[in-house]
Amino acid sequence: MTTNHRDNNLDLSDQNKKAWDSLYASTEDFVWGFQPIGFIDIFIPYIKPRLSNVSCILDAGAGEGRNLPQLLALSDHIVACDASGNALGKIPTAIRASLKIVTCDLEAIPFDDGFFDVILLADVVETLPDPQPVLRELHRLLKPGGLLLCNIPGFEDGIAEIDMETIGENQYLYQGRYFYRFVHQDEAIALLESCGFKMVHHQLCSWVEAAHPSFRSDVHTHSSYVFLVEKAG
Ligand SMILES: C[S@@+](CC[C@H](N)C(=O)[O-])C[C@H]1O[C@@H](n2cnc3c(N)ncnc32)[C@H](O)[C@@H]1O
């Protein structure tokens, strides 16, 4: 990647993080609601057999924490991180004491190499102007044999290109503010492999989400490639 391209991505990433942080501050409602993202339950049977009672799980880009109850059912050692302090501030009081909460950029998460057994990256890759450094950082944080569960939407997604202006190849700004990308399945697999991951299981998942206060006014259906990948041991 050229220096200019990286600089442009850094500007875009900075604007994008500010846009998300302002969104969370703009409403007392939970933007993403309380229902966990629609693919976690499908993948839990693949993850659970790999866990022990000391397994550490990271919710990377946790937002307001809608997926944390699912993770807390798997382990007592859960970390939630996000760049948005306003998002993390909304994680419900009832579960805060059971978590470690860290405000940070996903490119630099303050934990040692190999700290985590499992990482969830839900609805985040498509919002990253430069996903590779983030995926490499998550690879660093995993133990050998550790698992990353993430979705990477393609153009099948019900929200793809809706109210979005094109700013580059497969790259968009939603409502002129929020960065999105949609990629084909083979590109998503190549991206994960280029960051050192090996495929465990993947499938196209679809689920319906309610409107998101201050963000999306209609009920909508997501279709997204979901990948469970591991750090080769
Ligand atoms: C669409 S939301 C998904 C939130 C959550 N995973 C969920 O499923 O509800 C994307 C999240 O990624 C966070 N994010 C985006 N870029 C980030 C970055 N570079 N570092 C840390 N967090 C980031 C945003 O603040 C936002 O909370």
The ligand as a MOL file (V3000), in Angstrom:
LIG
                    3D

  0  0  0     0  0            999 V3000
M  V30 BEGIN CTAB
M  V30 COUNTS 27 29 0 0 0
M  V30 BEGIN ATOM
M  V30 1 C -21.7300 -1.4660 13.4670 0
M  V30 2 S -21.0360 -1.2570 15.0470 0 CHG=1
M  V30 3 C -21.1290 -2.9200 15.7050 0
M  V30 4 C -21.0860 -2.9440 17.2100 0
M  V30 5 C -21.2150 -4.3410 17.8630 0
M  V30 6 N -20.1810 -5.2440 17.4450 0
M  V30 7 C -22.5660 -4.9490 17.5970 0
M  V30 8 O -22.6560 -6.0200 16.9570 0
M  V30 9 O -23.5490 -4.3650 18.0840 0 CHG=-1
M  V30 10 C -19.2880 -1.0680 14.6660 0
M  V30 11 C -18.4540 -0.7250 15.9010 0
M  V30 12 O -17.0630 -0.7270 15.5610 0
M  V30 13 C -16.4320 0.3390 16.2520 0
M  V30 14 N -15.2120 0.7010 15.5040 0
M  V30 15 C -15.1310 1.0530 14.1960 0
M  V30 16 N -13.8470 1.2970 13.8610 0
M  V30 17 C -13.1050 1.0690 14.9810 0
M  V30 18 C -11.7100 1.1160 15.2660 0
M  V30 19 N -10.8230 1.4440 14.3360 0
M  V30 20 N -11.3000 0.8330 16.5170 0
M  V30 21 C -12.2090 0.4800 17.4800 0
M  V30 22 N -13.5340 0.3900 17.2650 0
M  V30 23 C -13.9810 0.6910 16.0260 0
M  V30 24 C -17.4620 1.4460 16.2730 0
M  V30 25 O -17.2290 2.3880 17.2980 0
M  V30 26 C -18.7520 0.6610 16.4630 0
M  V30 27 O -19.1010 0.5360 17.8230 0
M  V30 END ATOM
M  V30 BEGIN BOND
M  V30 1 1 1 2
M  V30 2 1 2 3
M  V30 3 1 2 10
M  V30 4 1 3 4
M  V30 5 1 4 5
M  V30 6 1 5 6
M  V30 7 1 5 7
M  V30 8 2 7 8
M  V30 9 1 7 9
M  V30 10 1 10 11
M  V30 11 1 11 12
M  V30 12 1 11 26
M  V30 13 1 12 13
M  V30 14 1 13 14
M  V30 15 1 13 24
M  V30 16 1 14 15
M  V30 17 1 14 23
M  V30 18 2 15 16
M  V30 19 1 16 17
M  V30 20 1 17 18
M  V30 21 2 17 23
M  V30 22 1 18 19
M  V30 23 2 18 20
M  V30 24 1 20 21
M  V30 25 2 21 22
M  V30 26 1 22 23
M  V30 27 1 24 25
M  V30 28 1 24 26
M  V30 29 1 26 27
M  V30 END BOND
M  V30 END CTAB
M  END
